[in-house]
Amino acid sequence: MLRTLTLLVFLVCCAKSLQAQLGGRDTYQFLNLVSSPKQAALGGKLLTDYSYDPALALFNPAVINAEMDNQFAINYVNYLADVNYGTASYAYLIDRRRQVIQAGVTYINYGNFAGYDEQGNETGDFSGGEVAFSVGYAYNIPRTDFFVGANLKLISSKLEQYTSLGGAVDLGFIYVNENLRLNVAGVVRNLGTQFTPYDVTRESLPLEVDLGISQKLEHVPLQWHFTLENVQNWNLAFENLARATSDLNGNTTPEKINFFDEALRHMIFGAELFPDKGFNIRLGYSVRRGEELRIADQRSFAGLSAGFSVKFNKLRLSYSYARYNSAASSGFFGLNLDLQ
């Protein structure tokens, strides 16, 4: 046990030292998109849900468990503009020792674009898309409530005439305390490389380290979630030029980012009402998304997300709605099917 915990701490520390960047400086950014409506409704990052849904293992492989056996999940997102993406996942119990293997796929289609050369002449339409295939497995450390897991991912990308192939690994853990109804989890995502770059230069992958905690209340049908995202990079906040202020003399004061602002940018809050019932309601708030996308002097409700799920026998339908600003939002649709 001590050796395993030491390895997990070492991996997190290594990831922090890499100081992965955000915002388009890495390739295969689709790998960190929301994988299920439940995750979307609870703020966009969910590490601690130890339940039946195999789609949750696409984000943290440590949550793979026997309850996912023969469960199939398919999710679709009508994202921004003409961009669409989705996930599909399935888990199977491979032996009597309750060992489960999970397989999944994540794809994104960027739509069609009109092509032009440097002189402005039409060159024909083109499109772009990316896909990642993953296989995951989790292991219970003997005589403990700790579970560790890993996803192995093969990534393929085509953007116009350029193609790329890569591979990555996700490493996660979760601590499940049934007496306290408490879960604590962490994950290091997208440790990998490009096997073949788009051109000559190999680009880094969107490394991300997240930590989370959740608990089901004993006398109230509510489960709360708290997530710290991108802990490998403290400096998530940036000065928004549109929020600079000017005095009567024309002197401009830029937006000031302090320690408290930086700390809040890492926080995601979520709550689920009736988490163990056939019908539940979910609500979440991403502080970073709310701050980055809010419009000054307007109430846009940026950062908020909400959703619900309803179960019909062996079928569960889920829907979530995420608000980005007054001009952009997305709907997330999900279907879970019990194949037993």
DOVEXDREN-103451 format. One record per residue: x, y, z of N, C-alpha, C in turn. Coordinates in steps of 0.001 Angstrom, whole numbers, plus 524288, in hexadecimal, padded with zeros to 5 digits. Example, Ala and Ser with C-alpha at 12.3 -4.5 7.8 and 13.67 -1.06 7.14 Angstrom:
<rs>
833867E9C681E788300C7EE6C81E78833907F31C81E78
832327F73681BA8835667FBDC81BE4832648001E81EBE
</rs>
This chain:
<rs>
8033B7FB528000080000800008000080366804EC80000
80775804E08037980AD680972803DB80D8E80A837FEB4
80F388064A7FC11811DE806F47F70B80E368095D7F303
8094A807A17F2F38057C809B67EF308044E80F707F03B
80382810D17F53F8026E816427F6928070F819BF7F541
80BC5817C67F6288107781AC87F4D6810BF81BCE7EF03
80F59817DA7EBDD80F60818767E63280B7481C977E479
806C381CA07E6DC802D38207E7E572804A1826027E6BC
806F6826B27EB54808F782BD87ECCA80D3D82D937E90B
8109D829EB7E78D814DA82B277E3E9812BB82CE67DEAA
80EAB82A3E7DCB480C6B82BA47D7A6809F2831097D7CA
8072D832497DC0D804CD837717DC7E808FB83BAD7DCBF
80D1983AB47DFB08115283E8E7E0218140983F5E7DAE8
814D883B337D7FD8173D83BB17D2CB813C483EEB7CF3C
80EA683DEA7CF8080B09840D67CC2880B12846927CD93
80B67847D37D29E80B8584D4B7D43A8106E84FF07D241
814C984D0F7D23F819AA84F747D08A819B1850967CABB
8166784DD87C7C68163384EBC7C22081370853D07C0C9
81024855C87C46A80D6C85ABD7C39C80AAA85AFC7BE52
807438573A7BD6D804738570D7B8768015E85C0B7B79C
8011E85DB57B2CE7FE79862937B17E7F8F28617D7AF9B
7F5B78658A7AFBD7F04C865237AE0C7EF7D868737A93E
7EADF867F47A6F27E93586BAB7A2FE7EBBC86B0D79DB5
7EBF18664379BA27ED97865957963F7F3698651979562
7F68C864C8799877FC2A86435798CB7FDC185E8979837
7FA2485B04798F67FB1B85573798577F7858534B7941D
7F8ED84ECE792197F5A484C4578E327F1DE84876790CA
7EE158467778DC87EA20842CB78FAD7E70D8450879455
7E584849FB794007E2B884C757984E7DD78849CE79973
7DB4F84700795B27D6418447C7967F7D6698405779AC7
7DB1983E8F79C3B7DB8C83A777A02A7D97383C267A577
7D9518413E7A67F7D781843267AB8F7D1F48454D7AB6B
7CF1F844417A72B7C9A9845D07A6F77C652842607AA88
7C1CC844457ABE87BE2F8416F7AF4C7BCB883C377ACCE
7BC908380E7AFF57BB9A832DB7ADD37B608830EA7AE96
7B2D6833947B1D47AD82831BA7B2BB7AA168363F7B48F
7A4DC835C87B3F17A156839E57B5D27A1B683AC57BBB4
7A2B1836A17BEA17A32F8373C7C4467A7DE83AA37C59C
7AC2B839A87C30C7B0D483CCC7C3DA7AFE1842747C23F
7AD28843337BDED7ABFE8487C7BC1B7A89C84B6D7BFFC
7A4A3848CE7C2227A10984B647C5B27A39E84CEB7CACF
7A798849F97CC757AA1B84AE97D17A7AEE884E617D0FC
7AF248517E7CCD67B341855657CC517B75D854457C849
7B75484F937C6007BAF684E6C7C1C67BF6784ACA7C321
7C06F849E57C81C7C47A846327C9CC7C22F842E77CE31
7C27F83DB87CDAF7C05583A347D19A7C3F8835857D22D
7C659834F37D6D87CA38830D57D7BE7C86B82CC27DBA7
7C48582E007DEC77C37A82AFF7E3837BE84827B67E351
7BBF3827657DEDB7B70E8247A7DE897B83F81EB07DDB4
7B79381B9A7E1C37B8B3815FF7E1987B383813277E0ED
7B1C1812A07DBF17AC82810A07DAF67AC6680D4A7D607
7A7CD80CFF7D3B07A6B8809807CF537A88080B957CA05
7A9908109E7C97C7AA3A8131E7C4637AFCC8125B7C24E
7B09580F427BE2F7B5DF80E627BC287B8428132D7B997
7B507817087B8137B72281BC27B5AD7BA7C81EDD7B978
7B97181E587BE907BC82821357C2697C22081F437C2A8
7C2F681A647C1007C842818367C0FF7CBA681A8B7BCB5
7C94681D237B8E47CC5C81FBF7B4E57CF78824487B72B
7CDB88264E7BB9C7D06482AB77BE107D3D2828F37C29B
7D1F0825457C5B37D512823177C9F57D48A81D2C7C9E2
7D87981A5B7C8087D803814A97C7867D790811CF7CCB7
7D8F0814557D10A7D8A6811BD7D6147D316810817D7B7
7CF2E813077D5637C9BC812177D6E47C77180D4D7D43B
7CA6580A987D0F17C879805CC7CE817C746801D07D2CC
7C2877FFAB7D2D57C0ED7FC197D6FC7BCFD7F8277D4ED
7BBC27F4447D8227B8687EFF07D67F7B2DF7F1A67D541
7B11E7F6097D76B7ABDB7F7F97D64F7AB487F9A67D09B
7AFAC7FA977CDF07AF8F7FC1C7C86C7AF137F7727C4BD
7AF2B7F2B47C6D57AF187EE087C3907AA757EE047BFD1
7ABA57ED717BACF7A7B47ED307B6A47A4797F22B7B62C
7A6BF7F6867B7B97A43B7FB9C7B7087A6877FE477B235
7A3178005C7AF097A4AE803127AA467A2BA808B07AA92
7A62C80C5F7A9667A4BC811E77A99E7A64E814897A489
7A2C7817B67A2807A3E781AC779DD37A2018206079ECF
7A5448242879D807A421829A679E9B7A55482CFC799D4
7A23F8310E799307A2D983489794B07A25C83A2E7967F
7A59983D8B794327A5A584314795A07A53784669790BB
7A13B849A37908E7A0E084DAC78C937A3DA8525978EBA
7A8D98529F78D587AC608565778FD57ABA685BC178D72
7AFC285E9078C9F7AF77863E478AA17AFD3863FB784B1
7AD27867B3782327AD1E8683677C767AB7B862F677A1C
7AE96860E6776637AD5685BE4773EC7B0828576977635
7B2DF8583777AB37B60A8542B77D247B283850697801D
7B35284B5B77F4A7B07D84748782127B45E8433D7840D
7B34F84133788A67B6A483CF478A887B37C8395078DFE
7B5BF834D778F1C7B2F8831027923E7B69C82CE27945A
7B47482984797BE7B76D8253679A077B40C8204F79A0E
7B6A181BE679A0B7B40B816E179ACC7B7968138A79E2C
7B549810907A1C07B87A80D6D7A5507B5758089A7A70B
7B8798049D7A86D7B6317FFA37AA0D7B9EE7FD177ADF6
7B7B77FA917B1ED7BAE47F7ED7B5E17B91E7F2447B66A
7BCED7EEE87B7A67BBC07E94D7B7E37BED17E6CF7BC55
7BC237E39A7BF6D7BE967E0B77C3B27C16B7DBFC7C16E
7C6957DBC97C1FB7C99A7D7C97BF2E7CA7B7D2CF7C255
7C9A07D2EE7C78D7CA247CE187CA9A7C71C7CE9F7CFB3
7C7377CA867D2D87C4377CA697D7AA7C6A57CDAF7DC00
7CB527CF827DB317CDDA7D2D77DF257CC4B7D8907DE75
7C8147D9647DB927C5D27DE997DAE07C9917E2527D81D
7CCB77E0277D49E7D0257E3647D16F7CD377E51D7CC86
7CD507EA307CB7C7CA487EC797C73E7CDF37EF427C37F
7CCDE7EEA77BE7A7CFB67F18B7BA7C7CBD87F5107B79F
7CD857F9BB7B6657CA167FD917B3EE7CC857FF6C7AED7
7C9537FFDF7AAC87CB26801D07A5BD7C7C98066E7A421
7CA3680A3C7A19F7C74780EDB7A0227C9808118E79B67
7C66A81501799387C81281821794C07C60281DB27957E
7C9478217A7942F7C7CF82701794407C8F58294378EE0
7C52582BDE78C897C60082E11787567C423833B578745
7C645836BF783A27C47683C11782CE7C4A883D4977CFE
7C09D83FD777B1C7C04084174775A07BFEA8476677588
7C3B9849E2773097C3EC84F99772FD7C0A18520C76EB1
7BE1A84ED676B727BAC4850EE767567BDC18520E76257
7BB37854B075EAF7BD82855E0759947BF3785B9A7594F
7C37485C7F7566F7C5A9861B4755E17C6BA862C975019
7C643867AE74E9C7C7A186949749527CD7886A7874914
7D02F8680C745627D5D2868B1744FE7D76186CDB74108
7DB7286FDF742517DD89873EE73EDD7E381873D173F2A
7E60B8753473AD27EBB88759E73AF57ED4887B2373C99
7F27987C3A73C857F4558814973E6C7F2A4885D573AFC
7F0F2884C97362C7EEEF888EF732C27E9078899A7332E
7E68988673736647E0EB886D2737107DDD0883977333F
7E06388030730527DDA387CC772CA17DB6D8780272F78
7D6BE8768572DF47D44F871FE730627D74D86D0372F0D
7D80E869C6733037DAC1864C87323B7D7488601E73378
7D26286131734AE7CEC285CF9735EB7CDD585C7773BBD
7C99C859E973D147C8428592B742907CBB4854FE7450E
7CC5A8556574A257CF308516174D0A7CCB7850DE7526E
7CE2884CC1755247CBEF84BC475A547D04684A1075E05
7CEDF84945762D47D2968477B766BD7CFE88443376ADB
7D2BF8407E76CF07D09283D22770FC7D4D583A49773E7
7D38B83899778A47D743835C577BE27D4688317977ED7
7D73A82D557802E7D4E182900783007D8FD826897868F
7D738824AA78B157DAA58220078EC47D80D81CEC79080
7DADC818A57901F7D90C81394791FE7DBE2812607971C
7D9078108A79B027DB7180F987A0137D9C980A607A25F
7DD48808377A57D7DC388037E7A8897DDFF8049B7AE18
7DA9A8037D7B1E97DBDA804C77B74B7DB1E800347BAFB
7DDFD800797BF557DDBB7FC587C3437DEE37FEC27C897
7DC347FCE47CC9D7DD0F7FEC17D1F37DE407FA2A7D58C
7E12F7FB4A7D9B67E2EC7F7417DD5A7E22E7F9237E2EC
7DFED7F5C17E62B7DF357F6F17EBB67E4137F5507EEB9
7E6A47F9177F1307EB337F7CF7F45F7E9667F4597F8E3
7EBAF7EFB87F9837E9C17EBF07FD5C7E9467EE32802DF
7E4E47ECDC8055E7E3C97EE4C80AC97E3827F43480BA0
7E2167F70D807947E16B7FCB8808087DC8C7FE5E80510
7DB1F80356805A87D6CF805A8802B87D8D0808F97FE2D
7DDB4808197FCA67E00E80AF37F84F7DFBF807B77F353
7DE6480A697EF077DE488080B7E9E27E1BB80B4C7E643
7E4C8808BB7E30E7E80480B6F7DF357E687809647D9D1
7E70E80CBA7D5D67E58580B2A7D0967E8A280DF67CC6B
7E85080BDC7C7B37EB1D80E307C34D7E7F080D927BE52
7E82A811887BB097E60A811547B5BB7EA8C811907B1DE
7EA7080E397AE007EE2A80E667A9B77EB478104A7A4DF
7ED2B814927A2757EA448171479E367ED888175B79937
7EAF481615794ED7ED2A816D078FBD7EA2881B3878D1E
7ECF481F2A78B257EA8B823FE789477EBB4824C678380
7E7AB82607780867E8458272677AF77E5B982C63779C5
7E86A82F8D776A47E66F834C4775667E75A835F676FA8
7E36F8385C76D357E3F783A35767D77E1AB83FAC7677C
7E4E98436B7661F7E352848DA765727E4CC84A8575FEF
7E0E884AE975C8A7E1BA84BDF756F87E51D84785754B0
7E9AF848AB752717ECFD84499750347F1058428275411
7F10284498758CB7F4FA8432175C9E7F2D683F0576061
7F5EE83B0A761627F455836D6764E77F86F8361476922
7F6AE833FC76D767FA2D832FC771D47F83E82E45774DA
7FBE382B697772E7FAAD826D177A577FDA98275477F7C
7FB018262D783CA7FD85826A8788E17FB8A822A778CBE
7FDF5822987913E7FC5E81F14795677FCDB821C179AA7
7F99C8201B79E6A7F9B28228E7A38D7F7BF81EB97A7A9
7F8E8820057AC817F74481CEB7B1027F4D4820907B50B
7F07D81EE17B7637EE39821807BBED7EF3681E147C0AF
7F0D6820797C5047F1B781DA47C9E67EE848202D7CE2E
7EB5B81D0F7D0E27E7F581F457D4D67E79781BF37D9B7
7E57B81E3F7DDD57E45A81B5E7E2A57DF3E81D627E4E9
7DCDE81A257E8217D84581BCC7EB117D838818EA7F048
7D6C381BC37F4507D6168198D7F98E7D03E819987FABD
7CE0D8150E7FBDA7C86F814747FCB47C77A812C980259
7C55B81653805747C4108152980AE57BE2A8148E80B51
7BC5D80FAD80B8F7B6BF80EAA80B977B43381067810B0
7B7138104D815047B4CF811E981A047B3A5817BE81A0E
7B74281ACF8180E7B67A82072817D27B3BA8222C812D7
7B2E081E7880F357B08681FA880A147B3BE823D980744
7B8DD82351807C47BC928273E805EF7C036824ED801E0
7C10F827D07FD997C4C3826447F98C7C8BF82A9E7F8BC
7CDA9829207F8367D1E482CC87F7087D4EF82A8D7F26C
7D60282DC27EE7D7D86C82BBD7E9B97DC3982FA67E764
7DF9682DA07E4087E339830DD7E10F7E49F82E247DC0A
7E622831247D81D7E77282EE17D30E7EB898323B7D051
7EF2082F9A7CDB87F2DB8321F7CA377F1718305F7C4B8
7EFEE834007C1737EDD8832B07BC557F1AB834197B7F3
7F19D830E27B3EE7F445832037AEFB7FA34832467AF77
7FC6182E777B22D8020882DC37B2218035C82AC67AD27
805BF82D597A95F806C482AAE7A46F809B082E007A091
8096182C6479B9D80C4E82F117978D809B982E3579242
80B528314478E77809D28305E7890B80D8982C61786A5
80B5B828447847A80E9A824937819E81031826E377C59
80C5C82939779C180D6682BEC774D080B05831577752B
80E1E835877748B80C0E83ADF774DD8093B83C6476FE0
80674840C977013803C8842BF76B71807B28443E7672E
80C0A84678768CC81004848127650281554845FF766C5
8188A84958768FF81DBA847C276AC081E1F847D9770AC
81C0784BF37730681C9A84CBF778A1818A18499377BB0
81A82846B677F9C81706843F078324814F6847BC7873E
80FD6847977881F80D5784B0478BEE80C1684800790E7
80BD684AC37953280A938484F79A31804BC8474179A91
8034A8439B79DE67FDD78424579ED97FBB68458C7A362
7F684846317A3B67F42A849927A7C17F410846F17AD18
7F896846A67AF8D7F905844527B4BC7F589847317B89D
7F2EF844367BBF17EF7B8468F7BFD37EF8E843457C4C7
7EFE1845D57C93D7EFB0843407CE5A7EB138457B7D160
7E78A8420F7D30B7E2D7843B97D5D47E24D840AB7DAEA
7DFFB8432C7DED07DED0840BA7E3D27D918841B07E51F
7D69E83DF87E7BF7D11C83EA67E8F67CF8083BF17EDF7
7CB3883DC67F0337C8F283B697F4E27C30583BDE7F477
7C03E837E97F6427BA858380C7F63E7B87C834E27FACB
7B3AC8360A7FC4D7B14B8333E800AA7AB648333C8002A
7A90E82EC18015D7A36382E5B801B07A1BC82F7C80749
79E348332C807F179C618348680D1E798EE8302D80F54
7992E82F828147C7968E82B0E816F1790AC82BC481741
78ED88306D818987894C8313F8197F786AF8349F81554
7899C8360581164787898392680D15788F78366B807F9
78551835C88044F7868E833197FF61789D2836847FBB6
78E9A837B17FD5D791EE83B4D7FA7E7978A839687FAA6
79A30839CA7F63F79FCD838CA7F5FC7A27D83DA87F3E8
7A64D83FB17F6D87A929844517F5187AE6D842B47F2D6
7B051845EC7EF3F7B547844EC7EC997B895849E57ECB2
7BD8C8493E7ED947C13D84D9F7ED537C61484BC07EA6F
7C79E84EAA7E66A7CC0784D237E31B7CFE58519B7E2A0
7D4DF8503F7E2DD7D912853E37E1A57DB4A8524A7DC5E
7DABA8559A7D8747DC8B8544E7D3357E1C5856E37D207
7E4C18545C7CEA37E9BE856767CCB97ED5B8582D7D128
7EE08854B87D4F87F170856117D9607F730856127D7C6
7F8698541C7D3207FDCF854457D1407FF72859BD7CF8E
7FBAA85D467CF2F7FCCA8628C7CD557F9D98666F7D0BE
7FC9D869307D41C7FA1286CD87D7A87F7E3871957D4CC
7FA9E873777D0E17F9278785F7CE4A7F51F877717C9FC
7F03A876B07CB967EC05876007C7CF7E98D87B307C639
7E98B87EF37C9B47E700883F47C8A47EA5D887597C516
7E7D388AD67C2417EA9988E827BEE47E7B4893B67BEF7
7EA86897CF7BDD57E82389CFB7BDBF7E4E289DA17B8CA
7DFF689EDD7B97D7DC6C89FC17B5197DC9C8A5937B3BE
7DE758A6C77AF167DF028AC3E7AD7F7D9C68AF1F7AD64
7D5898AC417AC887D0688AEB77AC4B7CE808B0767B1A4
7D1168AEA47B5D47CF708B00B7BB1B7D2EF8B4437BD83
7D6518B6907BA657D97A8BAE87BC527D5FD8BFA67BD56
7D7558C2C37C1367D4458C76A7C2907D76E8CC597C176
7D4AE8D0837C0417D73A8D5857BF177D4E68D9CA7C284
7D84C8DD6C7C43F7D65A8E1CF7C7517D5558E6817C3C1
7D3E18EAEE7C6097D28F8EF8E7C2F97D73A8F1CE7C013
7DBDA8F08C7C1D17E0938F2877BF417E28F8EEE67BAF4
7DFAE8EAAB7BA017E1448E70F7B5EC7E5328E2F87B7A6
7E65B8E2DB7BCB37E9FA8DEE37BEAF7E72A8D9A07BF05
7E9A98D59B7BCF77E7498D0647BCC47E9A88CCE27C0F5
7E6408CA387C3C27E7EB8C6787C7BA7E6528C1057C602
7EA158BD897C50D7E8AD8B8457C3517E6178B51B7C7A2
7E3788B0F67C6187E11A8AD697C9E37E5678AAF47CD3C
7E4888AAD37D24C7E8738A8AD7D5DA7E6FB8A31F7D75A
7EACB89F967D6D77EA0689A257D84B7ED23899267DD47
7EA82897A57E1797ED2C896A87E6637ED27890CF7E7AE
7EF4088F747EC307EF9F889FD7EDD87EA3C887777EE2C
7E67888A4F7F0467E130888397F0DC7DEBB887187EB89
7DFAD88A917E7C47DD9D889BA7E27E7DFDD884C37E016
7E4F9884047E0BB7E78087F627DE967E55A87A6E7E120
7E4AB87A8F7E6427E2BB875F17E9057DD3D8747C7E73A
7D9DE8785D7E69A7D483877457E4FC7D440874ED7DF87
7D7D38766E7DC117D7A98747F7D6AD7D83D86E8E7D66A
7DA4586C2B7DA6D7DB028667F7DA787D648863907DC90
7D250866467DE647CE19863C57E1467C945862C57DDF4
7C70585E2C7DEB57C21685CB27DC487BE8C85A757E083
7B9A685C357E0A27B5E685A7A7E48F7B15E857A97E1DC
7AF7A8538F7E45B7AB13850B27E22D7A7C784E3A7E669
7A2D684D5A7E53279F4784ACD7E8DC79B5B847937E5C5
79A07843097E7EE7965083F847E5647920883E147E947
78D3383F257E7CE788B583DF57EB187867D838A57E994
78558835597ED677838E82FF17ECA27879482CD47E97B
78C7C82C847EB447909382A027E81C78FC98242F7E72C
78CF7821887EAAB78C4881BDE7EA2B786DD81A557E825
783E181E167E65C77E8681D017E4AB77E2581CA77DEB9
7798C81B217DCE27789E81AC67D7507783A820087D4A7
777678241E7D7B1777438296D7D59277AA582CE17D905
77E2D82FCB7D6AE78163833597D9C9782558386B7D6DA
783B583C617D9D2784A7841A07D7CB78A33843387D93B
78CE6845BF7D591792608471E7D6557934884CE27D52C
796F284F307D81779836854B17D77079DFE855797D875
7A081858C87D5427A615859B07D5F67A7AB85F2D7D47E
7AC588609B7D64A7AE78865B87D4F47B4628655B7D482
7B670866F87CFFD7BC0C8674A7CF087BDBB86CF37CF9A
7C0ED86E0A7D3937C287873667D4947C5CD875837D018
7C9618726E7CE1F7CCCD874527C9E87C9A4875A57C506
7C60E872387C38B7C2DE873467BEF47BF698780A7BFD3
7BD628788E7C48D7BA1987D077C5B87BD028822A7C57B
7C1E5882367C7557C4F2886FD7C7527C7038884F7C1E2
7C8BE884647BF037CB05885677B9DF7C6F3887097B5DC
7C22C8853E7B6777BE358862C7B2797B9FF88A167B413
7BA5088C147B8CD7B66188FE87BA507B73C895157B765
7B2FF897CD7B6877B31D89CDD7B3D97B2138A1217B7DC
7B55E8A5137B7E27B4D28A94E7BBAD7AF7E8ABF57BB2D
7AD168ACED7BFA27A8128AFB57C0017A38C8ACB57BD86
7A4438A7927BCBD7A0058A4557BAB879FA589F5F7BDF8
79AE889D907BEC479A11898B27C1A2799688944A7BDB0
79DA5891747BCAE79D9488D677B8A279D35887E57BAE5
79DD7887537C01879DBB8823C7C2AF7A1F787E987C09B
7A64D880C77BED77AAAA87D9C7BCF07ACC287A367C15C
7AE30875647C0007B053871C57C3D37AC6386E2E7C650
7A75F86F747C5E47A35686C2D7C8307A1FC867987C49F
7A0A0863437C6EE79ED785EB47C3FE79AC885BD47C743
7974F859187C4A679329856427C75E79174851AF7C3FA
78F1384DDA7C66C78D428495D7C372789F8845B77C6C1
7882A841897C4487850D83DA17C6FE785C9838657C44C
7842C834447C6EA783F882F1A7C47C77F2382C437C670
77D12828DE7C33577872825D57C4967793C820447C299
777AC81C817C5CE77883817007C48677361814577C339
773678115E7BEE376EFA80E2C7BD43770D1808877BCF0
76FB6805787C0ED77156800067C113777487FFAE7C07A
7793E7FDBF7BBF277EE67FD317BB2378131801A17B7E4
77E32805A17B72577FE680A0B7B3FB77FD580F0A7B73F
7840C8120A7B6EE7843F817117B9A67858D81B5E7B5B9
7824881F6B7B5A378316823E97B23B78520828817B571
788E982B4B7B34478B2A82FC67B60578B7E8346D7B25F
78AD7839037B4A378B7783DD57B1B378DDA841F97B541
7916A8450F7B304793CC8495D7B5E47943584E1B7B262
794358529C7B4E4794A5857967B221798EE85AC37B4B9
79CAF85C8A7B1977A10D85FA47B3977A0E9865077B120
7A15D869047B45D7A12E86E6E7B29E7A6B4870A37B257
7A80D872D57ADD47AD2B875407AD307ACCC87B2E7AD80
7A94A87D7C7AA8E7A8128830E7AB027A2C7883FC7A879
7A157888E47A7B979C2D88A137A5A279B7C888467A005
79FC98870379D5579F768857C797D47A0DE87FC0796E1
7A27887CEB79AE97A44F8779679A037A2CA8740679E82
7A0CE86F7479D2B79F7A86B687A0F879F7E8663079E1B
79F69861F67A11479F8685CC979EB079BE38591A7A186
799AD8557879E97796758515D7A0CF7993484C257A077
798F38490F7A49D79B8F844037A4E87976B83FC37A589
7977083BFC7A213793A4837BE7A22D7966C832987A35A
7942082F557A6B17969382A717A80C792AF826027A88B
794978215B7A7607917381C9E7A7C5794C4818657AA4D
792C3816277AEA47953D811B47B13B791AB80CFD7B0C7
793E6808AB7AF0A790D6803FB7AE257933D7FF627B11C
790007FCC97B449791AE7F81D7B722790DA7F3757B39D
795097F0E07B1DE794B67EC967AE227945F7E7397B0D0
793E47E7107B5E4793997E2077B89778E3C7DF867B7F4
</rs>
